[in-house]
Amino acid sequence: MTRIIAGFAGSLTLTVPPSGTRPTSDRVREAIFSALDSRGLLDGARVLDLYAGSGALGLEAASRGATAVTLVDSSAAAASACRRNAAHIAKAAPRGAVPAIEVSASPVLSFLTGARQFWDIVFVDPPYELGGPELGRGLEGLVPRLSPDAVVVVERSARDPEPPLPEGLQLDRRKDYGDTALYWLSVPIQETTASSGPGTSR
């Protein structure tokens, strides 16, 4: 069972697609959001959840203060679960503070090619079987859509090689939780001018 951990929708149960999804464990999600909370990054953030599955990461961010969340998954079953879960989150939100949640049933590369908005926090949690080159192309397509102070969290098997990083992203740290490895990425300082969108500094 997958639930929202904290925030206005804390303990809300999420619908999980019947197959093809590997939900992030509560332990790993709590580690991610404790780190983001400690830096004050969630309040008012624009969040992108790629390979969203049930949308648990993006919706956790919405529950904790993100104002705009986009969930992307090419699976029709996953997109349907995301829409259902997003509706439950919106219903639980305080009056006048309902986060804007969008769901896109698109392949990640296609979505990023057509995207025009900028994001402050991005979760990248692809299937473990996704190859490094495809993941690298996704990260490359993501770079132009990042705000200057963006944080990107990539979840991979701890046994896999480090994700290939394109120009415009740097590795800040890696943290392992059993079989799961989290890679925390950011935009190098020298890249901020080229990557910035209007009013994106946080």
C-alpha positions as CSV (number, residue, x, y, z in Angstrom):
1,M,0.0,0.0,0.0
2,T,1.3,3.4,-0.9
3,R,0.3,6.5,1.1
4,I,1.1,10.2,1.3
5,I,3.5,10.5,4.2
6,A,3.0,14.1,5.4
7,G,1.4,17.4,4.7
8,F,-2.3,18.3,4.2
9,A,-2.9,14.9,2.5
10,G,-0.9,12.8,5.0
11,S,-2.0,9.2,5.3
12,L,-4.1,9.4,2.1
13,T,-3.9,6.1,0.2
14,L,-2.8,6.2,-3.4
15,T,-4.0,4.0,-6.3
16,V,-1.0,2.1,-7.8
17,P,-1.1,0.8,-11.4
18,P,-1.7,-2.9,-11.5
19,S,1.7,-3.7,-13.2
20,G,4.9,-2.1,-14.5
21,T,5.4,0.2,-11.5
22,R,8.0,0.0,-8.8
23,P,6.8,2.4,-6.0
24,T,9.5,4.3,-4.1
25,S,9.6,2.9,-0.6
26,D,8.4,5.0,2.3
27,R,11.9,5.0,3.7
28,V,13.4,6.5,0.5
29,R,10.5,9.0,0.1
30,E,10.9,10.2,3.7
31,A,14.7,10.7,3.1
32,I,14.0,12.7,-0.1
33,F,11.4,14.9,1.5
34,S,13.3,15.4,4.7
35,A,16.2,16.7,2.7
36,L,14.0,19.0,0.6
37,D,12.1,20.3,3.7
38,S,15.3,21.0,5.5
39,R,16.4,23.3,2.7
40,G,13.0,25.0,2.4
41,L,12.6,24.0,-1.2
42,L,9.0,22.7,-1.3
43,D,6.9,25.7,-0.4
44,G,5.7,27.3,-3.6
45,A,7.8,25.0,-5.8
46,R,7.1,23.9,-9.3
47,V,7.6,20.1,-9.4
48,L,8.0,17.6,-12.3
49,D,7.7,13.9,-11.7
50,L,9.0,11.8,-14.6
51,Y,8.1,8.1,-15.0
52,A,5.6,9.0,-12.3
53,G,3.9,5.6,-11.8
54,S,1.3,6.4,-9.2
55,G,2.5,10.0,-8.9
56,A,3.6,9.4,-5.3
57,L,6.7,11.6,-5.4
58,G,5.0,14.6,-7.1
59,L,1.9,14.3,-5.0
60,E,3.9,14.1,-1.8
61,A,5.5,17.4,-2.9
62,A,2.0,18.9,-3.5
63,S,0.9,17.8,0.0
64,R,3.9,19.5,1.5
65,G,3.5,22.9,-0.2
66,A,4.4,22.7,-3.9
67,T,2.0,24.8,-5.9
68,A,2.4,23.3,-9.3
69,V,3.0,19.6,-10.1
70,T,3.3,17.8,-13.4
71,L,3.2,14.0,-13.5
72,V,4.5,12.3,-16.7
73,D,4.1,8.6,-17.5
74,S,3.7,7.0,-20.9
75,S,1.6,4.1,-19.5
76,A,-2.1,4.6,-19.8
77,A,-2.7,2.7,-16.6
78,A,-0.2,4.8,-14.7
79,A,-1.6,8.1,-16.1
80,S,-5.1,7.0,-15.1
81,A,-3.9,6.2,-11.6
82,C,-2.1,9.6,-11.4
83,R,-5.3,11.4,-12.4
84,R,-7.3,9.6,-9.8
85,N,-4.7,10.3,-7.1
86,A,-4.4,13.9,-8.1
87,A,-8.2,14.4,-7.7
88,H,-7.9,13.0,-4.2
89,I,-5.1,15.3,-3.4
90,A,-7.0,18.3,-4.7
91,K,-10.1,17.3,-2.6
92,A,-7.9,17.1,0.5
93,A,-6.3,20.5,0.0
94,P,-7.2,23.5,2.2
95,R,-9.7,25.9,0.6
96,G,-8.0,28.5,-1.5
97,A,-4.7,26.5,-1.6
98,V,-5.4,23.7,-4.1
99,P,-2.2,22.9,-6.0
100,A,-2.3,22.9,-9.8
101,I,-1.7,19.2,-10.8
102,E,-1.3,18.2,-14.5
103,V,-0.9,14.6,-15.8
104,S,0.7,13.8,-19.2
105,A,0.4,10.3,-20.7
106,S,3.5,10.9,-22.9
107,P,6.9,9.4,-23.3
108,V,9.4,11.4,-21.3
109,L,11.4,12.6,-24.3
110,S,8.4,13.7,-26.2
111,F,7.0,15.5,-23.2
112,L,10.3,17.4,-22.6
113,T,10.6,18.3,-26.3
114,G,7.3,20.1,-26.2
115,A,7.5,21.6,-22.7
116,R,7.7,25.3,-22.2
117,Q,7.6,25.7,-18.4
118,F,10.4,25.7,-15.9
119,W,10.7,23.4,-12.8
120,D,12.4,23.9,-9.5
121,I,12.3,20.2,-8.3
122,V,12.4,17.2,-10.6
123,F,12.0,13.5,-9.7
124,V,13.4,11.0,-12.2
125,D,12.4,7.5,-11.2
126,P,12.5,5.3,-14.3
127,P,12.2,1.5,-14.4
128,Y,15.4,0.0,-13.4
129,E,15.6,-1.8,-16.8
130,L,15.7,1.6,-18.6
131,G,19.2,1.9,-20.1
132,G,21.8,4.5,-19.2
133,P,21.8,6.1,-22.7
134,E,18.0,6.6,-22.7
135,L,18.2,8.0,-19.2
136,G,21.0,10.3,-20.3
137,R,18.9,11.6,-23.2
138,G,16.0,12.3,-20.9
139,L,18.3,14.3,-18.5
140,E,19.7,16.2,-21.5
141,G,16.2,17.1,-22.6
142,L,15.4,18.3,-19.1
143,V,18.3,20.8,-18.7
144,P,16.7,23.7,-20.7
145,R,13.6,23.4,-18.5
146,L,15.3,23.8,-15.2
147,S,15.2,26.9,-13.0
148,P,18.6,28.2,-11.9
149,D,18.5,26.7,-8.5
150,A,16.7,23.5,-9.5
151,V,17.2,20.2,-7.7
152,V,17.0,16.9,-9.7
153,V,16.6,13.6,-7.8
154,V,17.3,10.4,-9.8
155,E,16.5,7.0,-8.3
156,R,18.3,4.0,-9.7
157,S,19.3,0.5,-8.6
158,A,22.4,0.7,-6.3
159,R,24.0,-1.9,-8.6
160,D,23.7,0.3,-11.7
161,P,26.4,2.6,-13.0
162,E,26.1,6.3,-12.2
163,P,23.6,8.0,-14.6
164,P,25.3,9.7,-17.5
165,L,25.1,13.5,-16.9
166,P,24.8,15.9,-19.7
167,E,26.3,19.4,-19.8
168,G,24.2,21.5,-17.5
169,L,23.8,19.1,-14.7
170,Q,26.3,18.2,-11.9
171,L,26.3,15.5,-9.3
172,D,26.1,16.9,-5.7
173,R,25.9,13.6,-3.9
174,R,24.9,9.9,-4.0
175,K,23.1,8.2,-1.1
176,D,22.2,4.5,-0.9
177,Y,19.3,2.9,0.8
178,G,19.6,-0.8,0.5
179,D,19.1,-1.7,-3.2
180,T,18.2,1.9,-4.1
181,A,20.6,4.7,-4.9
182,L,19.6,8.4,-5.0
183,Y,21.6,10.8,-7.1
184,W,21.1,14.5,-6.2
185,L,21.8,16.8,-9.1
186,S,21.9,20.5,-9.6
187,V,22.6,23.2,-12.2
188,P,26.2,24.3,-12.2
189,I,26.6,28.0,-11.3
190,Q,28.1,28.9,-14.7
191,E,25.0,27.5,-16.4
192,T,22.4,29.6,-14.6
193,T,22.2,32.5,-17.0
194,A,21.6,30.3,-20.0
195,S,19.1,28.1,-18.2
196,S,17.1,30.7,-16.4
197,G,13.5,31.4,-17.0
198,P,11.7,34.6,-16.1
199,G,11.4,35.0,-12.3
200,T,12.7,31.5,-11.7
201,S,15.3,32.3,-9.0
202,R,14.4,30.7,-5.7
